[in-house]
Structure formats: C-alpha cells, structure tokens
Amino acid sequence: QVQLVESGGGLVQPGGSLRLSCTVSGGFFSDYAMGWYRQAAGKEREWVGQIGPGSGGRSSYDYSVKDRFTIFRDNAKNTVYLQMNSLKPEDPAVYYCKPLGTNVWGQGTQVTVSS
C-alpha cells in the first residue's frame, strides 16, 4: 500500500523560498511520475506541476508557477521535492503530492505567505 508524507511547509514572507518534500513508502517510487497539487482556502485543488518517472524524468508546470517553482526527485530517498522561490501572496495553500495514475494522497503541508 502506497503512503505519502509531505513536509516542509510553513510561514514565509513574500519573495521568500520554501522547499517541500514528499516521501513515498510502499511502492516502487522510481516507477511513478509524481505530481504536486495545491488547494487554497475555498478553492478547488489544482495541479502545480509534475515530474516523470526514473532518474531523468521531465518536469512540467502550471503557468502560474513556471520559472518560480522546480520539481526534482531523489529516487534513493523515495522523495520528490518542490522548490518554491519568489513566493507570492497567491501561493498560500495546502500542498499535496500524488503518484500520477493513482488516487493516493498524503495529508498535505500548509504554506503561508505573509509579511
């Protein structure tokens, strides 16, 4: 049974950075393409970006985060990361990861952007 644990959220000032982690257990992590999603208060969950399987998986991003956010993975640690730079007031949300093609979600990690 695949399980996910997201971490790394917190409070950051506008323009600041955070790195989120998502550690996967119970499956063959390197075989999964991994997605990051977020859900702001009162809004639907939305796709942020994703990275392909293996060691050379390509990444893609929503236009709202492109050039600010970077997704990368460490298959030896069964972990995918979301590096968030230049955070904006519209970025606060609970951030989730998910293996693409599954409906397995973690508990999420809260990101707050405030001065």
C-alpha positions as CSV (number, residue, x, y, z in Angstrom):
1,Q,0.0,0.0,0.0
2,V,1.5,3.3,-1.1
3,Q,1.7,6.0,1.5
4,L,2.8,9.6,1.2
5,V,4.1,12.1,3.8
6,E,4.5,15.7,2.8
7,S,6.6,18.1,4.9
8,G,8.4,21.4,4.7
9,G,5.5,23.9,4.8
10,G,5.5,27.0,7.0
11,L,5.3,30.7,7.0
12,V,7.4,32.7,4.7
13,Q,7.5,36.4,3.6
14,P,6.6,37.4,0.1
15,G,9.6,36.8,-2.2
16,G,10.9,34.1,0.1
17,S,11.5,30.4,-0.6
18,L,10.5,27.1,0.8
19,R,11.3,23.5,-0.1
20,L,8.6,20.9,0.3
21,S,9.3,17.2,0.5
22,C,7.1,14.2,-0.2
23,T,8.4,10.8,0.9
24,V,6.7,7.7,-0.6
25,S,6.6,4.3,1.0
26,G,5.1,1.0,0.0
27,G,5.7,1.1,-3.7
28,F,8.3,1.3,-6.4
29,F,8.9,5.1,-6.2
30,S,11.2,5.4,-9.2
31,D,8.4,3.9,-11.4
32,Y,6.0,6.7,-10.6
33,A,5.5,10.0,-12.2
34,M,4.8,12.4,-9.3
35,G,2.6,15.4,-9.2
36,W,2.3,18.3,-6.9
37,Y,-1.0,20.0,-6.3
38,R,-2.4,22.7,-4.0
39,Q,-5.7,23.7,-2.5
40,A,-6.2,27.2,-1.3
41,A,-9.0,28.0,1.2
42,G,-12.3,28.0,-0.5
43,K,-10.9,26.8,-3.8
44,E,-10.6,23.5,-5.6
45,R,-7.4,21.5,-5.6
46,E,-5.3,22.5,-8.6
47,W,-2.3,21.0,-10.4
48,V,1.0,22.7,-9.8
49,G,3.4,20.5,-11.7
50,Q,4.8,17.1,-12.2
51,I,7.9,15.1,-12.9
52,G,8.3,11.9,-14.9
53,P,9.5,8.6,-13.5
54,G,13.0,7.4,-13.3
55,S,16.2,9.5,-12.9
56,G,15.7,11.7,-15.9
57,G,12.1,12.5,-15.7
58,R,11.0,15.7,-17.4
59,S,9.1,18.2,-15.4
60,S,6.2,20.5,-16.4
61,Y,4.5,23.3,-14.5
62,D,1.4,25.3,-14.4
63,Y,1.9,28.8,-15.9
64,S,1.3,30.4,-12.5
65,V,4.4,28.8,-11.0
66,K,6.6,28.3,-14.0
67,D,10.1,29.8,-13.6
68,R,9.5,30.1,-9.8
69,F,8.9,26.5,-8.8
70,T,11.1,23.5,-9.5
71,I,10.3,19.8,-9.0
72,F,13.0,17.3,-8.6
73,R,13.4,13.8,-7.1
74,D,15.8,11.7,-5.2
75,N,14.9,8.1,-6.0
76,A,17.4,6.7,-3.4
77,K,15.4,8.5,-0.8
78,N,11.9,7.8,-2.3
79,T,11.4,11.5,-2.1
80,V,10.1,14.2,-4.5
81,Y,10.7,17.9,-3.8
82,L,9.0,21.1,-4.7
83,Q,11.4,24.1,-4.5
84,M,9.4,27.3,-4.3
85,N,11.1,30.6,-4.9
86,S,9.8,34.1,-5.2
87,L,6.6,33.2,-3.3
88,K,3.6,35.4,-3.9
89,P,0.5,36.3,-1.9
90,E,-1.5,34.0,-4.2
91,D,0.6,30.9,-3.4
92,P,-0.7,30.1,0.1
93,A,-2.4,26.7,0.1
94,V,-2.2,23.2,1.4
95,Y,0.3,21.5,-0.9
96,Y,-0.1,17.8,-1.8
97,C,1.9,15.2,-3.8
98,K,0.4,12.3,-5.6
99,P,1.7,9.5,-7.8
100,L,0.1,10.1,-11.2
101,G,-2.4,7.4,-12.2
102,T,-3.4,6.8,-8.6
103,N,-5.8,8.3,-6.1
104,V,-3.4,8.2,-3.2
105,W,-3.0,11.4,-1.3
106,G,-1.0,12.5,1.7
107,Q,-2.1,14.8,4.4
108,G,-0.6,17.8,2.8
109,T,1.6,20.6,4.2
110,Q,0.4,24.2,4.7
111,V,2.2,27.1,3.1
112,T,1.5,30.6,4.3
113,V,2.9,33.7,2.6
114,S,2.6,36.8,4.7
115,S,4.7,39.8,5.8
